Amino acid sequence: MPRKRIKRFIQVMETVDVSAHCDVCKTQIINGTEYYRVTRGHRDYGNDSIDAIEYKDICSDVCLHEEILAYGNEVSNTKFINIEKDTLELHQYIELKPNNSEV
């Protein structure tokens, strides 16, 4: 006997990036340009160190250098940093406004 199938409508909500700014110099990172994704933290507190993990967007080599120097001055025996170069891909969105014509 074949399986019984139905069609159903599924609505999905997802979080997407619509803008990005450098966490060092605060300038806007333009869609389609290369940037650095930096993950940094430490493991000083075992499993509780998850709260110490930070994610940063860095726009240029100059800002990346500043970030690395600042992080190098922090005191921790178990610190780590991960740097990835990527191309920024932002999503466009349209802000929906309520229809005020119906009263």
C-alpha positions, 0 to 999 in steps of 0.5 A, spaced: 500 500 500 503 506 498 504 512 503 499 517 504 501 524 503 499 531 504 501 538 502 502 543 508 504 550 508 510 551 513 512 558 515 520 559 517 523 564 521 530 565 520 535 570 523 540 573 517 545 579 517 543 585 514 548 590 516 555 589 519 560 594 522 567 593 524 568 592 531 575 595 532 574 602 528 566 602 527 566 603 520 560 599 516 563 593 512 560 593 505 556 587 502 561 583 497 567 586 500 572 581 504 573 582 512 575 577 517 571 573 522 575 573 529 573 568 534 577 569 541 576 567 548 579 562 553 578 556 557 580 558 564 574 556 567 573 549 564 566 549 561 564 555 564 569 559 559 563 559 554 561 566 556 568 568 554 567 567 547 567 573 543 565 573 535 568 580 532 567 582 524 574 586 522 574 590 516 582 591 514 589 588 516 590 595 520 584 593 524 586 586 525 593 588 527 590 592 533 585 587 535 591 582 535 595 586 539 589 588 544 588 581 545 595 579 546 596 584 552 590 580 555 592 575 561 590 568 560 594 561 560 589 558 555 587 564 551 585 562 543 584 566 537 581 564 530 581 568 524 578 567 518 577 571 511 571 571 508 566 575 503 561 579 507 554 576 504 548 581 507 541 579 505 536 585 503 530 586 506 523 590 506 521 593 512 513 591 512 509 597 515 502 596 518 496 598 513 493 604 517 487 605 512 483 600 516 480 603 522 
